[in-house]
Amino acid sequence: MNASAAVRDWIRRHGYIVAAVSVVSATAVFVPFRDLLGREQWGWPYLLILGFVAGTAGVGPAVLSAILAFFAWNFFFIPPYHTLFVADRGDVIHLGVFLVVGVAVGLQTGRLRDREIVAQREERHAAALNRLSASLVSETTTEGLANAAAEELAAVAGAHSAELWIPDADGRLAPVVHEQSISDRIPADIAALWDIVTRDAGAHGDDMLDADAASDGVRDTAQRLLVPLVSAESAEGLLEIRLPDRLEEARRAFVMSLAHLLAAFLQSRRLNALAMHAAASREAERLRSAVVSSVSHELKTPLASITAAITDLLEPDVERESDAVQHKLRDVADDLRRLDDAIADLLDVSRLEAQAWQPRPIDFEVGELVGAVVSRMPRAARERVRYTIPEDLPMLHLDFVQLSRALHHIVDNALEYSRGPVTIGARVDGDLILWVQDSGPGIPDSEKQAVFDKFYRGRSGRESRSSTGLGLSIAREIVHANGGHIAIEDARPHGTRLLLALPLEGLE
């Protein structure tokens, strides 16, 4: 509170003293000049004093000042002086009218002042709650929440400090350490109150323990207030406030409104956390189901094919020509390659998710990377690859093994989903841009981001016999781990170009 607000608050608290002192002081000033005005005119200055008291101290002090002014006027200004006897009947009328008018003016002015004070107080309280509500929307940490609440309590309720206590993940009450933190230990009365609040909240179910009732009695001292933060479902925490003196009813109502607002926010945050946890659990379950489905298909299918082919070759009663045997063996080799690729993909995904495959940068040229990837492909695939790689490209300082794995997935996807040639190119544009372009049907705009998700297979992927839906996801994670980024754009006249932007400054 500022100085003027503190003065007004003091006057409101000590209004009767102000009324008495005002009338006595005014009388002391008026008496030396009582011959300057007629005795019937001294009521007017007292009405001014009465108006001042009514406008600053309220109804009760105003009525008291009217009564005191009535006796002071009679005692000091109406003959015979220094007695309450009134000799002239006209003076009796003057005094009676003054008393009636003074009390009426005091009542009316005091009531107007009281209403104005209540309206101003309610406005301050509403503004403070609005500011806190805005802070709750923007705050993402409990420390920021505690600071915002402490600032409003200091501005409106005159609190020296405030501490927010909330349960941790294990349900134990813990303080939120912030700028105005009171303590980092749990006092006995806070622990006892928390036990009562949580026990009663659980016992009453939907009939939650009211925060006002829970904070009555021994938990409210002259300089310390403990307020349970209770939502519609459970106890959310405690608010500990240090005060200069006991709160009057109006400021106490503000504190309780603020406590209810904090409880609602903490409940909302807790429910959001539970919802996010549930969503993460559902996503994890979905991924587990996708892994099981992919593993069962990608491992079981080639294994079944290999088993059938070898069993057929081992049949002693069947004679086969050499060409037929070679054909069967090539099919077995293809299935073994599919099996090896599927296992490698799953291992890469698990290592990347566990952050167990950290980049180990070395110096190398782009041509080395492309040559290492293409040389491990079958002859038919190598014959479809074209190159547009300048000879003067700068060296890269990244993880050669990881990037060769990423490029392998990208080139393999391009070869799988197009029948024509696949072009690998590179250029320098801030970063080193390595791109792979095919002449296939292209990727719809609605799928250009989804193709990087694990186990996602678009229309073309679902038609592919060897697609696991992991290749581009692995490539993206590897490129990001090496400080780059990956993007897809349409090629002209048709096809897809996938770009890898790799940093030239390398990794430390």
Protein Blocks (a to p, Z undefined) as FASTA:
>chain_A
ZZklmmmmmmmmmmmmmmmmmmmmmmmmmmmmmmmpcfklmmmmmmmmmmmmmmmnojkl
mmmmmmmmmmmmmmmmmccehiabdfblklmmmmmmmmmmmmmmmmmmmmmmmmmmmmmm
mmmmmmmmmmmmmmmmmpcbfklmmmmmmmmmmmmnopabdcdddddfkopacddddfkl
fbfcdcfklmmmmmmmmmmmmmnommccdfklmmgcjllcfkbccdddddfkbcfbdcdd
ddfbdcdfklmmmmmmmmmmmmmmmmmmmmmmmmmmmmmmmmmmmmmmmmmmmmmmmmmm
mmmmmmmmmmmmmpmkbccdfklmmmmmmmmmmmmmmmmmmmmmmmmmmmmmnopaccdd
ddddfklmmmmmmmmpcfklmmmpccdddfkbccddddfklmmmmmmmmmmmmmmmpcbd
cddddddehiacdddddfbebjafklmmmmmpghiacfklmmpmkbgolmmmmmmmmmmm
nopacddddddfbdcdddddddfkbpZZ
